[in-house]
Amino acid sequence: MSNFRNLLIWQKSMSLTTKIYKSNKKFPKEEIFALTSQIRRSSVSIPSNIAEGFGRESSKEYLRFLNIAIGSLFELQTQLEIAKNIDYLIEDEFNTLYEDSREIERMLVSFMNKIKERD
């Protein structure tokens, strides 16, 4: 594969990030530097680390960036749960975003395992 943009996992994480930005536009303005910012940063970190790791020379380095991406994904899942609990996200919206994040989680784990098997 010659480009990280061809990775389905990167494409799906970009789509999730776009959905996140659209969904938290409705959050209260006082959250702009708090939960809104945290959610956006963790979501942006996922495709960013997938892309950055792709450009590294070794599998070990790539795995390090994929580990950072999965850590950011777990942060995002936690923050989405908080947003739901304080009624910033309605149940259906939360479920969609959370299920998208779970799909990316499964893909990341599988991808990381494939890279480990190659070495």
DSSP file with accessible surface (Angstrom, degrees, kcal/mol):
  #  RESIDUE AA STRUCTURE BP1 BP2  ACC     N-H-->O    O-->H-N    N-H-->O    O-->H-N    TCO  KAPPA ALPHA  PHI   PSI    X-CA   Y-CA   Z-CA
    1    1 A M              0   0  149      0, 0.0     3,-0.1     0, 0.0     6,-0.0   0.000 360.0 360.0 360.0 131.2    0.0    0.0    0.0
    2    2 A S        +     0   0  110      1,-0.2     2,-0.4     2,-0.0     3,-0.1   0.598 360.0  36.6 -97.4 -11.3    1.5    3.3   -1.1
    3    3 A N    >   -     0   0   54      1,-0.1     3,-1.8    52,-0.0     4,-0.3  -0.996  64.4-137.0-147.7 137.1   -0.6    5.8    0.8
    4    4 A F  G >  S+     0   0   46     -2,-0.4     3,-1.8     1,-0.3     6,-0.3   0.779 102.4  71.6 -63.0 -24.4   -2.2    5.9    4.3
    5    5 A R  G 3  S+     0   0  133      1,-0.3    -1,-0.3     5,-0.1     6,-0.1   0.725  89.8  61.5 -64.4 -19.1   -5.3    7.4    2.6
    6    6 A N  G <  S+     0   0   89     -3,-1.8     2,-0.4     4,-0.1    -1,-0.3   0.596  79.8 104.1 -81.2 -12.1   -6.0    3.9    1.1
    7    7 A L    <>  -     0   0   16     -3,-1.8     4,-2.3    -4,-0.3     3,-0.3  -0.597  65.0-149.7 -74.7 123.7   -6.3    2.4    4.6
    8    8 A L  H  > S+     0   0   97     -2,-0.4     4,-2.9     1,-0.2     5,-0.2   0.878  98.2  57.7 -59.6 -36.9  -10.0    1.7    5.4
    9    9 A I  H  > S+     0   0    8      1,-0.2     4,-1.8     2,-0.2    -1,-0.2   0.878 107.4  46.7 -63.4 -37.1   -9.2    2.2    9.1
   10   10 A W  H  > S+     0   0   36     -3,-0.3     4,-2.3    -6,-0.3    -2,-0.2   0.934 112.5  50.5 -69.1 -43.9   -7.9    5.7    8.3
   11   11 A Q  H  X S+     0   0   89     -4,-2.3     4,-2.2     1,-0.2    -2,-0.2   0.920 112.0  46.7 -60.4 -44.9  -11.0    6.5    6.2
   12   12 A K  H  X S+     0   0   65     -4,-2.9     4,-2.4     1,-0.2    -1,-0.2   0.878 111.6  50.7 -67.8 -36.2  -13.4    5.3    8.9
   13   13 A S  H  X S+     0   0    1     -4,-1.8     4,-2.2    -5,-0.2    -1,-0.2   0.865 109.3  51.5 -71.6 -31.5  -11.6    7.3   11.6
   14   14 A M  H  X S+     0   0   75     -4,-2.3     4,-2.2     2,-0.2    -2,-0.2   0.917 109.9  49.8 -66.4 -41.5  -11.7   10.4    9.4
   15   15 A S  H  X S+     0   0   58     -4,-2.2     4,-2.4     2,-0.2    -2,-0.2   0.921 110.5  49.8 -62.5 -43.7  -15.4    9.8    9.0
   16   16 A L  H  X S+     0   0    2     -4,-2.4     4,-2.7     1,-0.2    -1,-0.2   0.923 108.7  52.7 -61.5 -43.0  -15.9    9.5   12.7
   17   17 A T  H  X S+     0   0   16     -4,-2.2     4,-2.4     1,-0.2    -1,-0.2   0.918 108.8  50.0 -60.0 -41.6  -13.9   12.7   13.3
   18   18 A T  H  X S+     0   0   72     -4,-2.2     4,-2.2     1,-0.2    -1,-0.2   0.932 111.1  48.8 -62.7 -43.6  -16.2   14.5   10.9
   19   19 A K  H  X S+     0   0   76     -4,-2.4     4,-2.7     1,-0.2    -2,-0.2   0.891 109.6  53.6 -62.8 -38.9  -19.3   13.2   12.7
   20   20 A I  H  X S+     0   0    0     -4,-2.7     4,-2.5     2,-0.2    -2,-0.2   0.938 108.2  48.6 -61.2 -49.0  -17.8   14.2   16.1
   21   21 A Y  H  < S+     0   0   91     -4,-2.4     4,-0.5     1,-0.2    -1,-0.2   0.917 113.9  46.8 -58.9 -42.2  -17.3   17.8   14.9
   22   22 A K  H >< S+     0   0  140     -4,-2.2     3,-0.6     1,-0.2     4,-0.3   0.898 113.4  48.6 -67.4 -39.5  -20.8   18.0   13.6
   23   23 A S  H >< S+     0   0    5     -4,-2.7     3,-1.0     1,-0.2    -2,-0.2   0.867 109.6  49.5 -72.7 -35.2  -22.3   16.5   16.7
   24   24 A N  G >< S+     0   0    3     -4,-2.5     3,-1.1     1,-0.2    -1,-0.2   0.482  84.3  86.7 -91.9   8.9  -20.6   18.6   19.3
   25   25 A K  G <  S+     0   0  142     -3,-0.6    -1,-0.2    -4,-0.5    -2,-0.1   0.783  89.3  56.6 -63.7 -24.4  -21.4   21.9   17.5
   26   26 A K  G <  S+     0   0  145     -3,-1.0    -1,-0.2    -4,-0.3    -2,-0.2   0.482  82.3 110.5 -87.6  -5.4  -24.6   21.6   19.6
   27   27 A F  S <  S-     0   0    9     -3,-1.1     5,-0.1     1,-0.1    61,-0.0  -0.337  86.1 -82.9 -65.9 154.0  -22.7   21.4   22.9
   28   28 A P    >   -     0   0   40      0, 0.0     3,-2.0     0, 0.0     4,-0.2  -0.241  36.2-121.0 -57.8 144.7  -23.1   24.4   25.2
   29   29 A K  G >  S+     0   0  167      1,-0.3     3,-1.8     2,-0.2     4,-0.2   0.814 110.3  66.1 -59.5 -30.1  -20.7   27.3   24.4
   30   30 A E  G 3  S+     0   0  147      1,-0.3     3,-0.3     2,-0.1    -1,-0.3   0.674  95.6  59.7 -68.7 -10.7  -19.2   27.1   27.9
   31   31 A E  G X >S+     0   0   34     -3,-2.0     3,-1.9     1,-0.2     5,-1.4   0.487  72.6 101.3 -92.0  -1.8  -17.9   23.7   27.0
   32   32 A I  T < 5S+     0   0   72     -3,-1.8     5,-0.2     1,-0.3    -1,-0.2   0.838  92.0  33.7 -55.9 -35.8  -15.8   24.9   24.0
   33   33 A F  T 3 5S+     0   0  187     -3,-0.3    -1,-0.3    -4,-0.2    -2,-0.1   0.352 127.5  40.1-101.4   8.7  -12.5   24.8   26.0
   34   34 A A  T <>5S-     0   0   45     -3,-1.9     4,-2.5     3,-0.0     5,-0.2   0.358 126.3  -2.7-119.9-110.3  -13.5   21.8   28.0
   35   35 A L  H  >5S+     0   0   21      1,-0.2     4,-2.8     2,-0.2     5,-0.3   0.879 130.1  54.7 -60.9 -41.6  -15.4   18.7   26.9
   36   36 A T  H  ><S+     0   0    4     -5,-1.4     4,-2.3     1,-0.2    -1,-0.2   0.948 112.4  43.7 -56.4 -48.7  -15.9   19.9   23.3
   37   37 A S  H  > S+     0   0   29     -6,-0.8     4,-2.8     1,-0.2     5,-0.2   0.916 113.4  51.0 -63.9 -43.5  -12.1   20.5   22.9
   38   38 A Q  H  X S+     0   0   67     -4,-2.5     4,-2.4     2,-0.2     5,-0.2   0.917 111.3  47.7 -61.3 -45.6  -11.2   17.2   24.5
   39   39 A I  H  X S+     0   0    1     -4,-2.8     4,-2.3     2,-0.2    -1,-0.2   0.926 113.6  47.5 -63.2 -44.2  -13.5   15.2   22.3
   40   40 A R  H  X S+     0   0   54     -4,-2.3     4,-2.5    -5,-0.3     5,-0.2   0.928 112.3  49.1 -64.2 -44.3  -12.3   16.9   19.2
   41   41 A R  H  X S+     0   0  142     -4,-2.8     4,-1.8     1,-0.2    -1,-0.2   0.912 112.4  47.1 -63.8 -43.6   -8.6   16.5   20.1
   42   42 A S  H  X S+     0   0    4     -4,-2.4     4,-0.9    -5,-0.2    -1,-0.2   0.909 113.6  48.5 -67.3 -37.4   -9.0   12.8   20.9
   43   43 A S  H >< S+     0   0    0     -4,-2.3     3,-0.7    -5,-0.2    -2,-0.2   0.922 111.8  48.8 -68.2 -40.4  -10.9   12.1   17.7
   44   44 A V  H 3X S+     0   0   53     -4,-2.5     4,-1.7     1,-0.2    -1,-0.2   0.854 104.0  62.5 -65.5 -33.2   -8.4   14.0   15.5
   45   45 A S  H 3X S+     0   0   26     -4,-1.8     4,-2.3    -5,-0.2     5,-0.2   0.809  93.5  64.3 -64.5 -28.3   -5.6   12.1   17.2
   46   46 A I  H <X S+     0   0    1     -4,-0.9     4,-1.9    -3,-0.7    -1,-0.2   0.988 110.6  30.9 -65.6 -62.0   -6.9    8.7   15.8
   47   47 A P  H  > S+     0   0    3      0, 0.0     4,-2.6     0, 0.0     5,-0.2   0.868 118.0  59.4 -67.0 -29.4   -6.5    9.2   12.1
   48   48 A S  H  X S+     0   0   58     -4,-1.7     4,-2.8     1,-0.2    -2,-0.2   0.921 108.2  43.1 -63.0 -44.0   -3.5   11.5   12.7
   49   49 A N  H  X S+     0   0   17     -4,-2.3     4,-2.5     2,-0.2     5,-0.2   0.854 111.5  54.3 -73.4 -31.9   -1.5    8.8   14.5
   50   50 A I  H  X S+     0   0    0     -4,-1.9     4,-1.6    -5,-0.2    -2,-0.2   0.948 114.0  42.8 -62.3 -45.2   -2.5    6.2   11.9
   51   51 A A  H  X S+     0   0   18     -4,-2.6     4,-1.1     2,-0.2    -2,-0.2   0.927 114.2  49.3 -67.2 -44.9   -1.2    8.4    9.2
   52   52 A E  H >< S+     0   0   91     -4,-2.8     3,-0.6     1,-0.2     4,-0.2   0.921 111.0  49.7 -63.7 -42.2    2.0    9.4   11.1
   53   53 A G  H >< S+     0   0    0     -4,-2.5     3,-1.7     1,-0.2    -1,-0.2   0.862 101.5  63.9 -64.2 -33.5    2.8    5.8   11.9
   54   54 A F  H 3< S+     0   0   55     -4,-1.6    -1,-0.2     1,-0.3    -2,-0.2   0.857 100.0  53.6 -58.1 -34.9    2.4    4.8    8.3
   55   55 A G  T << S+     0   0   63     -4,-1.1    -1,-0.3    -3,-0.6    -2,-0.2   0.464  87.9 105.9 -82.4  -0.3    5.3    7.0    7.4
   56   56 A R  S <  S-     0   0   95     -3,-1.7     6,-0.0    -4,-0.2    -3,-0.0  -0.426  71.7-129.6 -81.2 158.2    7.7    5.4    9.8
   57   57 A E  S    S+     0   0  195     -2,-0.1     2,-0.3     4,-0.0    -1,-0.1   0.720  81.8  47.0 -83.0 -23.0   10.4    3.1    8.8
   58   58 A S  S  > S-     0   0   49      1,-0.1     4,-2.2     0, 0.0     5,-0.1  -0.866  73.1-126.9-124.2 157.4    9.8    0.1   11.1
   59   59 A S  H  > S+     0   0   25     -2,-0.3     4,-3.0     1,-0.2     5,-0.2   0.864 111.6  59.1 -63.0 -37.1    6.9   -2.0   12.2
   60   60 A K  H  > S+     0   0  174      1,-0.2     4,-1.6     2,-0.2    -1,-0.2   0.918 108.1  44.1 -60.3 -43.8    7.9   -1.3   15.8
   61   61 A E  H  > S+     0   0   62      2,-0.2     4,-1.9     1,-0.2    -1,-0.2   0.909 112.6  52.3 -66.4 -41.7    7.5    2.5   15.3
   62   62 A Y  H  X S+     0   0   20     -4,-2.2     4,-2.4     1,-0.2    -2,-0.2   0.935 108.1  51.2 -60.7 -44.3    4.2    2.0   13.4
   63   63 A L  H  X S+     0   0   22     -4,-3.0     4,-2.5     1,-0.2    -1,-0.2   0.865 104.9  57.6 -61.0 -35.9    2.8   -0.1   16.2
   64   64 A R  H  X S+     0   0  130     -4,-1.6     4,-1.7     2,-0.2    -1,-0.2   0.937 109.6  44.0 -60.9 -43.9    3.8    2.7   18.7
   65   65 A F  H  X S+     0   0    9     -4,-1.9     4,-2.4     1,-0.2    -2,-0.2   0.874 111.5  53.0 -70.7 -34.2    1.7    5.2   16.8
   66   66 A L  H  X S+     0   0    0     -4,-2.4     4,-2.4     2,-0.2    -1,-0.2   0.883 107.0  53.4 -67.5 -34.1   -1.2    2.7   16.4
   67   67 A N  H  X S+     0   0   82     -4,-2.5     4,-2.1     2,-0.2    -2,-0.2   0.882 108.2  49.7 -64.7 -38.7   -1.1    2.2   20.2
   68   68 A I  H  X S+     0   0   67     -4,-1.7     4,-2.5     2,-0.2    -2,-0.2   0.927 109.8  52.3 -64.4 -42.1   -1.4    6.0   20.6
   69   69 A A  H  X S+     0   0    0     -4,-2.4     4,-2.2     1,-0.2    -2,-0.2   0.921 110.0  47.2 -60.7 -43.3   -4.3    6.0   18.2
   70   70 A I  H  X S+     0   0   17     -4,-2.4     4,-2.4     2,-0.2    -1,-0.2   0.886 110.0  53.5 -70.3 -33.4   -6.1    3.3   20.2
   71   71 A G  H  X S+     0   0   31     -4,-2.1     4,-2.1     2,-0.2    -1,-0.2   0.930 109.7  48.1 -62.6 -42.7   -5.4    5.2   23.4
   72   72 A S  H  X S+     0   0    9     -4,-2.5     4,-2.6     1,-0.2    -2,-0.2   0.876 108.9  54.6 -64.4 -36.0   -7.0    8.2   21.9
   73   73 A L  H  X S+     0   0    0     -4,-2.2     4,-2.6     2,-0.2    -2,-0.2   0.925 107.6  48.6 -63.8 -42.7  -10.0    6.1   20.8
   74   74 A F  H  X S+     0   0   85     -4,-2.4     4,-2.0     2,-0.2    -2,-0.2   0.884 110.5  51.8 -65.8 -37.3  -10.5    4.9   24.3
   75   75 A E  H  X S+     0   0   90     -4,-2.1     4,-2.6     2,-0.2    -2,-0.2   0.940 110.1  49.6 -58.5 -48.5  -10.3    8.5   25.5
   76   76 A L  H  X S+     0   0    0     -4,-2.6     4,-2.8     1,-0.2     5,-0.2   0.920 108.2  52.1 -59.2 -45.2  -13.0    9.4   22.9
   77   77 A Q  H  X S+     0   0   17     -4,-2.6     4,-1.9     1,-0.2    -1,-0.2   0.912 111.5  47.7 -59.4 -40.5  -15.2    6.6   24.0
   78   78 A T  H  X S+     0   0   84     -4,-2.0     4,-2.2     2,-0.2    -1,-0.2   0.926 112.0  48.9 -65.5 -44.3  -15.0    7.8   27.6
   79   79 A Q  H  X S+     0   0   16     -4,-2.6     4,-2.7     1,-0.2    -2,-0.2   0.876 109.1  52.6 -66.8 -35.8  -15.7   11.4   26.7
   80   80 A L  H  X S+     0   0    1     -4,-2.8     4,-2.3     2,-0.2    -1,-0.2   0.906 108.1  51.8 -63.8 -40.2  -18.7   10.4   24.5
   81   81 A E  H  X S+     0   0   69     -4,-1.9     4,-2.7    -5,-0.2    -2,-0.2   0.914 109.9  48.8 -62.0 -42.2  -20.1    8.5   27.5
   82   82 A I  H  X S+     0   0   76     -4,-2.2     4,-1.8     2,-0.2    -2,-0.2   0.940 109.8  51.9 -61.8 -46.2  -19.7   11.6   29.7
   83   83 A A  H  <>S+     0   0    0     -4,-2.7     5,-3.1     1,-0.2     6,-1.2   0.885 112.0  46.7 -60.1 -38.2  -21.4   13.7   27.0
   84   84 A K  H ><5S+     0   0   40     -4,-2.3     3,-1.9     4,-0.2    -1,-0.2   0.932 109.1  54.6 -67.2 -44.4  -24.3   11.3   27.0
   85   85 A N  H 3<5S+     0   0  104     -4,-2.7    -2,-0.2     1,-0.3    -1,-0.2   0.796 111.5  44.0 -62.9 -29.3  -24.5   11.2   30.8
   86   86 A I  T 3<5S-     0   0   77     -4,-1.8    -1,-0.3    -5,-0.1    -2,-0.2   0.172 119.1-109.9-102.8  17.5  -24.8   14.9   31.0
   87   87 A D  T < 5S+     0   0  141     -3,-1.9    -3,-0.2     2,-0.2    -2,-0.1   0.742  84.3 122.2  63.9  31.4  -27.4   15.1   28.2
   88   88 A Y  S   <S+     0   0   55     -5,-3.1     2,-0.4    -6,-0.2    -4,-0.2   0.711  78.4  41.6 -86.5 -24.9  -25.1   16.7   25.6
   89   89 A L  S    S-     0   0    2     -6,-1.2    -2,-0.2    -9,-0.1    -1,-0.2  -0.984  85.3-132.2-120.7 134.1  -25.7   13.7   23.3
   90   90 A I     >  -     0   0  115     -2,-0.4     4,-2.8    -3,-0.1     5,-0.2  -0.447  33.7-103.4 -77.4 161.1  -29.0   12.0   22.8
   91   91 A E  H  > S+     0   0  104      1,-0.2     4,-2.9     2,-0.2     5,-0.2   0.880 118.7  49.0 -54.3 -47.0  -29.1    8.2   23.0
   92   92 A D  H  > S+     0   0  118      2,-0.2     4,-2.2     1,-0.2    -1,-0.2   0.907 112.9  47.1 -63.3 -42.7  -29.3    7.6   19.3
   93   93 A E  H  > S+     0   0   43      2,-0.2     4,-2.4     1,-0.2     5,-0.2   0.929 113.3  48.7 -65.0 -44.4  -26.5   10.0   18.5
   94   94 A F  H  X S+     0   0   10     -4,-2.8     4,-3.3     1,-0.2     5,-0.3   0.941 110.2  51.8 -58.9 -47.8  -24.3    8.5   21.2
   95   95 A N  H  X S+     0   0   64     -4,-2.9     4,-2.6    -5,-0.2     5,-0.2   0.905 110.5  48.1 -59.0 -42.0  -25.1    4.9   20.0
   96   96 A T  H  X S+     0   0   74     -4,-2.2     4,-2.2     2,-0.2    -1,-0.2   0.951 116.0  42.5 -63.1 -49.7  -24.1    5.8   16.4
   97   97 A L  H  X S+     0   0    5     -4,-2.4     4,-2.2     2,-0.2    -2,-0.2   0.910 115.9  49.1 -64.8 -41.5  -20.8    7.4   17.4
   98   98 A Y  H  X S+     0   0   60     -4,-3.3     4,-2.4    -5,-0.2    -2,-0.2   0.922 111.1  48.7 -66.7 -42.5  -20.0    4.8   20.0
   99   99 A E  H  X S+     0   0  103     -4,-2.6     4,-2.2    -5,-0.3    -1,-0.2   0.891 110.5  51.8 -65.4 -39.0  -20.6    1.9   17.5
  100  100 A D  H  X S+     0   0   34     -4,-2.2     4,-2.1    -5,-0.2    -1,-0.2   0.921 110.7  48.7 -59.9 -42.3  -18.5    3.6   14.9
  101  101 A S  H  X S+     0   0    0     -4,-2.2     4,-2.4     1,-0.2    -2,-0.2   0.880 109.2  52.6 -67.4 -35.7  -15.7    3.9   17.5
  102  102 A R  H  X S+     0   0   72     -4,-2.4     4,-2.5     2,-0.2    -1,-0.2   0.883 107.4  52.0 -67.4 -37.5  -16.1    0.2   18.4
  103  103 A E  H  X S+     0   0   67     -4,-2.2     4,-2.4     2,-0.2    -2,-0.2   0.936 111.0  47.2 -62.6 -44.8  -15.7   -0.8   14.8
  104  104 A I  H  X S+     0   0    1     -4,-2.1     4,-3.0     1,-0.2    -2,-0.2   0.902 109.6  55.0 -63.2 -39.0  -12.5    1.3   14.5
  105  105 A E  H  X S+     0   0   32     -4,-2.4     4,-2.5     2,-0.2     5,-0.2   0.944 109.2  46.2 -58.9 -48.5  -11.3   -0.3   17.8
  106  106 A R  H  X S+     0   0  126     -4,-2.5     4,-2.3     1,-0.2    -1,-0.2   0.909 113.8  49.2 -61.8 -41.2  -11.8   -3.8   16.3
  107  107 A M  H  X S+     0   0   43     -4,-2.4     4,-2.7     2,-0.2    -2,-0.2   0.909 110.7  49.9 -65.0 -42.6  -10.1   -2.8   13.1
  108  108 A L  H  X S+     0   0    0     -4,-3.0     4,-2.9     2,-0.2     5,-0.2   0.931 111.3  48.0 -62.0 -46.5   -7.2   -1.2   15.0
  109  109 A V  H  X S+     0   0   60     -4,-2.5     4,-2.4     1,-0.2    -2,-0.2   0.937 114.3  46.8 -61.1 -45.4   -6.6   -4.3   17.1
  110  110 A S  H  X S+     0   0   54     -4,-2.3     4,-2.2    -5,-0.2    -2,-0.2   0.924 113.0  48.9 -62.6 -44.2   -6.8   -6.6   14.1
  111  111 A F  H  X S+     0   0   46     -4,-2.7     4,-2.1     1,-0.2    -2,-0.2   0.922 111.0  50.0 -62.7 -43.5   -4.4   -4.4   12.1
  112  112 A M  H  X S+     0   0   11     -4,-2.9     4,-2.4     1,-0.2    -1,-0.2   0.911 109.6  51.4 -63.5 -40.7   -1.9   -4.3   15.0
  113  113 A N  H  X S+     0   0   69     -4,-2.4     4,-2.2    -5,-0.2    -1,-0.2   0.897 108.5  51.8 -63.8 -38.7   -2.1   -8.0   15.3
  114  114 A K  H  X S+     0   0  127     -4,-2.2     4,-1.5     2,-0.2    -1,-0.2   0.900 109.7  49.2 -64.4 -40.8   -1.4   -8.4   11.6
  115  115 A I  H  X S+     0   0    1     -4,-2.1     4,-1.0     1,-0.2    -2,-0.2   0.921 111.1  49.8 -65.4 -41.5    1.7   -6.2   11.8
  116  116 A K  H  < S+     0   0  109     -4,-2.4     3,-0.5     1,-0.2    -2,-0.2   0.887 108.4  53.5 -63.6 -38.5    3.0   -8.1   14.8
  117  117 A E  H  < S+     0   0  153     -4,-2.2    -1,-0.2     1,-0.2    -2,-0.2   0.820 102.6  58.3 -66.7 -32.3    2.5  -11.4   12.9
  118  118 A R  H  <        0   0  171     -4,-1.5    -1,-0.2    -3,-0.2    -2,-0.2   0.799 360.0 360.0 -67.0 -30.6    4.6  -10.1   10.0
  119  119 A D     <        0   0  128     -4,-1.0    -3,-0.0    -3,-0.5    -4,-0.0  -0.382 360.0 360.0 -83.7 360.0    7.6   -9.5   12.2
